[in-house]
Amino acid sequence: MTTLYHGSKKIIERPTTDMISYACGLGQGFYLTPDESKAAEYAVSYKQDGYVSAYNIDLDKYNVLDLTSDEYSPLNWVGMFAANRSIDATSIEALSAKRYLIDNCAPVGRYDIVIGCRCDGIFTRVATDFINGKLSYRNLCRMLNVGETQYAILRDTILDELEFAGSSFVSSAVVYPKKDMSYAKKLEGYNKRLNAPLRNGDMYISEVMKEGMR
């Protein structure tokens, strides 16, 4: 059994279909994290406390797509992200890149659960900048290596099979400053990578497409 966590404003003993998120990069699903401390950060906002709900799940029972495994590359993550999220492609070349990634890199299949890098605001920028030719493939890989892992349950019938494993209160006064600092640190790190000097051999989306990388 695997224990996963969900942070929200209330205790959720039994997730329902209305809690399924429509605008997330891994697909329309109920999102969880294997990291309880990260779930605590997701649970709070400024001066708003929250709760972490824990669930046990037997992943072996389901068809799981694990984008963090060696079988897949960051291009597969970007392809899936582009297929599920609105991305601001600022040129004809970027529109072609988006279509290339969706058609050639987004995994195809009916999956029950998808595991991949969390698609938060910073990683929306990561995907958008890569598609628009501003971020190199090397730095795309580096960013995904430090990203947070999320599990997206895509089939609503699985929600009934989650085993509730308890909950805990999260104080905004304690956790929110850490959340704010964590975001600022990630953003600073990303901006450094985005504005770093080119290295010999750096590839951008145009070269990725020419090479037929998948």
Phi, psi and omega in degrees: 000146177245137177260127179235160188230150178226125179261132180202182182281349181216164175287132179241095179285324182227099178299145179239166186297336180286352177268359179288130183273134184266336191244047178242151191289342180268001180120170180285109185194183175261122190260136180224166178228148175280355185253109183298324181293325177289321176300324178297321178294320180294335187284335188250156169226184184299118180060023179233110179290171180204192181219149171252124175255137182248146181221144172258139181215141176265096185295336181296343182280349192237164175274104188252130172259114182252096181288350178272354181280164181293347180290339185239159180242169176304334178296326177294321177295314181296321179298316179293319178301313182296329180286337186249344184236153174282122181240133183280093176274118192266005180205169177298322179297320179292322177298320177294321179295318179299314180296321178299314182295320179293315185286328189248341187240335179291122180302139181252134179153165178261098183260148175276320185221138176241132176250130180190181180295138180300135184261065180272190184301319180295318183282343167295319175296319179302309181296317182295315181294323178295315181295327180273008174078020181260340184241132181284161178297324179299315181284334171299314179299317181297319180295316182291335177292335181253004180285162180271141182273137174232154175246126178250116176274112188267341182255119189294336179294339179291334181302325179289343184263354177291135179263111180297129185241020176110176182213165177215147179281143179236123180274125177298322181300328181272316191268326185301318178301324178293319178299314180297317180292320179298317179295315181298321180293318178296319181295319178298316179297320180293316180298326177295317178293319182297323185259008180291151177299150178296145173251153177301126179094357177299135179245142175245179188301326180297319178289324177302316180291319179297322180281350182068031182292144179222000000 
